[in-house]
Amino acid sequence: MPDRNVDILQKKTLFQGYFRIDSYRVRHRKFDGGWSEAIEREVFERGHAAAVLPYDPDRDAVVLIEQFRVGALAAGRHPWMLEVVAGMVEEGETPEAVARREAVEEAGCRIGELVGIADFLASAGASSETIRLYCGRIDSTGAGGVFGLAEENEDIRVRAMPADEAIALLDGGTLVNAPVIIALHWLARRREELRRLWAGLPSPQSPQSP
C-alpha cells in the first residue's frame, strides 16, 4: 500500500548490470506537518538476502566463514572478512530455504532447527536490501575446509570455534561485518536458552567434506 506521507515524483533506472541503480525524486511529510522540498537520491538495488549463524549447542561452538570482499577493500579495510553464511533470495525462494542452501554451499553444514534473529535493512540511506538473519542448529564435527561454488568465483574458508572465542573476537573489534556482529550479540544473550531448547533433539547431519 502506498505511503500517503511520501510522494514519488519520478523514478528511473540509471544502471542495470550485476546490480541496479535507480534514481528517485521524492518529497515527504515533515514532522511539523508540512512537506519537504523535492529530494533526489540514488538507490542501490541489490535484492534481499538471508543469513544464518551455524551453532552447535552440544559443543557450544559456531561456524564462521572467511572470504574476500571488494567493498571492504574499497573502504580501506582488510578485504578478507569473517562472516556468517549468507546468500541472495531468488524469486520463488523463502529466506529459510536460502539459509539452508547457503550453509551447505558455503560451509558444508546441514542446518537443523532455525531460529529467527532479526530482519533489517542493510543500509537504508542508500540501498533497498534487507537481510533476514537466523541462528541454525548444526553438528560441527569435522567442520572446516574451503568451500564455495567455482562458477561464482567463491573461495570460502570455514572456521569452527568455541562460541566464547567468537564472542571475544566480537568484543575485541575484529569482526566488522554487520550480520556477524548482530548474530553474535544475539547469541551471547540467548545461547543458554538455545541449548535448553535444542537439548535432546537429533543432531543434523555432519558437515560435508570440501
N, C-alpha and C positions, 0 to 999 in steps of 0.2 A: 504494500500500500504506500503511495507517495506520501512523503512528509510535507504537511502544509506549511511548515516553518522553513522550507527550503525551496527556492525556485532554481531549476536547472535551465539557464538561459541558452546554453549551447554546449554540445558535446561532440567531439570529433577525434578520430584516431590519427595520431601523428606518426606512429611507427608500429609495424607489425612484423615481428621476426620470431625468434625463440620465445621472447616476451613481447608485451604490447604496452605502448604508452598512449594514454588518452588525455586530451585536453578538456577541462571543464571550465565553463564560465557560469558562476553561480552567485546568488545572493541569499542571505539567511536572516531570520528573525534575530534581533539583538535582545539582550537581557532587559533593556528599557522598553521593549515592546515595538520599537521601530524596526526598519530594515537596513541591512548593511549596504554599502556600495557593491557593485559587481566585482567579484573576485575571480581571477584567472589562475588556475592551478593545473599542473600536470600530475597524472596519477599512473603509477606503475602497476600494470595488471599482470600478475603472475599466476593467478589461480589460488586454490585453497589447499592447505596441507594438513596431514595427520602426523603426529609424532608420538613415540612411546619410549618410556624408560623401562628397559627389561630389568626385573628384580627377582632375585631368588630368595624367598623368605626362609628356606631351610638353612641356607648358608649365610644369610644376611649380606648378600652380595649384589652388585649391579653390573651391568654390561654397558660400557660406553664405546663409541666408535670415534675414530680419528681419520680425517680426510682433508685434502687441500681445498681451500675456499678463496676464490679470486676476490670476493668482496672484502675479506679480511686483509688481503694483500694491498688492495686499493686504499684501505683505511690506515695503512702503516702498521698493521698488527702481524703477529706470527701467523702465516697462512694455513698451517696445519692445526685444526681445531678439534678439541674433544667435544662430542655432541651426543645427544640421544638419537635413536633411529628415527628417520622421518622420510616422507615422500609426498608427492602431489596426489590429490584426489582427482581421478579421471571421471569423465561422465559415466554415470551408472554405478559408480563405486560408493560404498559407505566409508566414512573415516575409520571405522573399526576394521574393515577388511583391508584397508591400506596399511594400517598399523601392523597387522599380522603378516601381510605380504612383504612389507619392507623389512621386518625383523628377520625373516628368512634370507632375503636377498642381501641385506647389508651386514648382518651379524650372525647368520646361521642359527638363530634362535627360534624355537617354536613357542608361541605365546599361548598360555592357557587362559586364565581369567584376566579380564581387563577392567580397570577402574578409571573413571574419568578424573582428570586433574583440573583442567581449565580449557576454555575456548576463548581465544583472544586475538586481537589484531596485531600483526607483526610490527607495523609502523604506520599508524593511522594518518600521520601527516603527509604521507607520500605514496602509500600503497593500499590496495584493497585486500591484500592477502590476510586470511585468517588461519590460525593454527589450532587444531583440536588435539589436545595433549592428554596422554594416558600413562598409567603405570600398568605393566603387563607381567604376569607371573611366568617365570621360566625355571628351567633346571640348568644351572650354569656349569654343570660338569663338563670339563673339556673345552669350555668356551675360549676362543682365541683364534688367531689366524688372520688372513687377508681375504676379504670378500668384495662383492660388487659386481655389476654387470659390465662386461667388456665393451658391449655395444654402446654403453652410456659413458665410457671412459672413467668408470668408477674404480678407485683404488682405496679400499677402506680397511683400516686395521682395527681389529676388535680387541678391546681391553676389558677383562673382567677384574673386579677389585672389590674388597670389602666395602660395604656402604659407608663405614666410618672414614675410610681413605678418600672416597669420592666427596664426602661432605667436607673433609679437611681441604681438599683442592678448591671447593667452593668458597670456604671461609678465607682461604689464602689468596683469592683473587685470580687463580689460574684459569678458571672457566669464565669465558666472556661471551658465550652464545646464549641468547635469551631462553630458549626452551629447556636447556640443561640446567640453567640457574633456577628457573621456576620449578622444574621437576624435582630437583634435589632439595630445595627448600621445603617443598611439599612432603617429600619422603622423610626428611628429618623430623617432621611433626607427626607423621602418620604411620611409620613403619611398624611400630609395636602393634597398632591396631590391625595393620595388614597381616602381620604374622599370625595374629589370633584368627582373623577372618579366613585365611587360607590354610590354617592348620588342619592336617589330616586329609586334605584333598589330594587326588592322584597327581603326581608330577607331570608336567608337559614332557614331550619327547626331548631327549638330549639334543644339543646343537649339532648341526650337520658339520661334516668336515669341509674345509675350504677347498 
